[in-house]
């Protein structure tokens, strides 16, 4: 019995000795865990600060890109799908080895078309085909706060083969603290804006769109921006032969209400443009020998308004003076003043759907473009950055009284 009591006593003593040791070990483990939690909290705080800084930088980059677009949008030939892709791209873009902020985006558009041409006399004729209407890549670079650059590579089956440099320009300025800007390079001078919600380009664009290596200076802020530019057009006065001098200038003024300034879901902008050489654009294809006795001036006016899901656009472009008989290859017996207009109404009940109607026309363009044309179209973004569009246009030609029905479908992606 005594032995048992001794053993119990020894066990009790051992337990008394072990308990403080175990408690000490538990305290050590708890302290280590607390230290780890403190270190983890510090790392999380550091990461949160870095994330906040990155978000601020991204917001600054997006703001800078929007400032640049306020000017470049007037000269940039960009498909609607590429615009969507640009808007959805991460604001920061890619960081090149040179430390320049880059953005790369583009679009591919496949079109199928069927046309039925009905002459006033004779049998109707039809055509159908698939074409790679657009394959384009844009590269934007934010060189620094005040300098940006853009390169636009474009392929259009039947027009550009192989892919060429459609645009490449440098933008200086156009920031909050420096509203003045310089825009120089290969671009589309803002003689017309050619906005449309349908697949086919409007007649205004087909005839008067202008591409040139130009230099433009201007001032762009909220509500109002102006610009003037110069370039050497292939179409020149006969006294300027050979064509080796800058001979064309243009000026534009645009009112553009900032988002929300006129009320929620209201957007309004309108503008005017003038050029001393309206034949410097696509109309130059019809200028005999690219030479005129005197350059013919032109002007344009545009209006774009949107309220909630309804949008309205209208544009008018015209020569101011007459081209003399024989200066345009389709107008050999009389003088003429070419002009074109486009009116569109669009309804967007859902973010993925757009329905649009167009009425457009022209005069003094011979049989190059319809005198009157009207039609409807619809587009459906059925997957992210993937849009299916359909369109129908009916055109009536002035000189021949011929008619044309045109059906077009388009599958487009943006990236």
Helices and strands as residue ranges (DSSP letters): H 2-72, H 80-88, E 94-95, E 101-118, E 125-144, E 147-156, E 160-173, E 180-187, H 203-208, E 212-220, E 223-231, E 236-237, G 238-240, E 248-256, E 266-275, G 278-280, G 282-286, G 288-290, E 291-292, E 298-307, E 310-319, E 339-350, E 353-363, E 372-383, E 386-396, E 403-414
